[in-house]
């Protein structure tokens, strides 16, 4: 049942679980618990669900807010977490398989496609580095070892002892394998097998394109999932756009008896005797809950929704280890179909200088979802979504006119670079909308518009990432600020884990 901000719920009503935010992590938590019979309320500050996995429509175009490269919608195994989340509430989603995950356009004339077929990908990369054929095979095969361990078991809460015990006795070798990789980063593993500096730079980009950090700071477990699942379950685009995933999860939530309220901005988590007991909205309305889940970033949760004096020490320590990743400068473009050369792939990454990989406007990410679903644009047109890392500090303190002028200048710098692979882009441009880190902060409610947390320095793999429970009783976190990190499939995992932990705590399901 959807509610609007003016809808009232009984003052005496107490929900089993209140979830702040309807990003994918929050919605997976909500649907999993509602399917188990919990009384669930999701509070969303915006008009639609999804957060970074949302959408918006302009002049006949349906744009994805974020990237269009979607893992977790496969049909086999246990790592297809988005499919499993939808199945739990009896919802089906039609998808289109993407034959190539990424087409890289990199310095030193590296023009490499990551084919869905694993053997073709190995052939593509080995053609550039024949002297590293054995090292390439060993490195990516080790990623498969990680994936196979994950893919052999149900992925639920690592905070729940009975689950861990059961899984260990059912899959002892897989569990020991994962324990071995928990403290490892990709760079350490890659350098065991690979010596060519240029190939190691390519591995850096392979990591950076989804973790926003190079290989020596990217957890090996995350890489094992991404580098293998793109060939196993594949990248599958949802018909209707990425935003349909959240819409379908909401549909399933409501079918299971859960509720969602839009235009409901939570401003405070209510704490009584060290225990989270409810939330207060900007309107002053209060909802009570046995368990509270924040799908906001860790910074928004512990610096804005909770009084400073109540922030636990372990959260302060976490912020010393992790920092906000950059946000993005985004160009959402509608273009004439003639702009795209024949055999253009859906996803591209452009970089002109290795030294600028992590710099603002260094790496450009491109999604063209209409190559997979033509219904997202008017006939004879395509969508090109180009985005590049940027920081909110670069966009502060500007007058309205200076802000617009800076956006326009940045947009044309990006378009000039895109012209190298899409000749005639400027002439074929039909629609252009530019978003900055300020835009991401405003519409997504994320501190500084950040993509999520990244380590301040090299850490031991995933060991520093917090799980769902917090030091405040009854308060949980879900999403990219929790184990295992960024990406739709990763936050879906955090949703499964959070729901499982709460169900055990509440004694349901």
Secondary structure, DSSP 8 states (H G I E B T S, - for coil): -EE-TT----TT-EEEEEEE--BHHHHHHHHHHHHTT--EEEE-SSSSSBGGG-EEEETTEEEESS-----S--SSSS--HHHHHHHHTT----EEE-SEEEEEEETTTEEEEEESSHHHHHHHHHHH-GGGHHHHHHHHHHHHHHHHHHTTS----TT-HHHHHHHHHHSHHHHHHHHHHHT-BHHHHHHHH---HHHHHHHHHHHHHHHSS-GGGSBHHHHHHHHHHHHHT--EEETT-THHHHHHHHHHHHHTT-EEESS--EEEEEEETTEEEEEEETTS-EEEEEEEEE-S-HHHIIIIIS-GGG--HHHHHHHHHEEE--EEEEEEEEEEGGGS-TT--SEEEE-S-GGGTTSTTTSEEEE-GGGT-GGGS-TTEEEEEEEEEE-GGGGSS--HHHHHHHHHHHHHHHHHHHTTTSTTTTTTEEEEEEE-HHHHHHHH--GGG---EEESS---TTTTS--SB-SSBTEEE-STTSTT-SSHHHHHHHHHHHHHHHHHHHT--
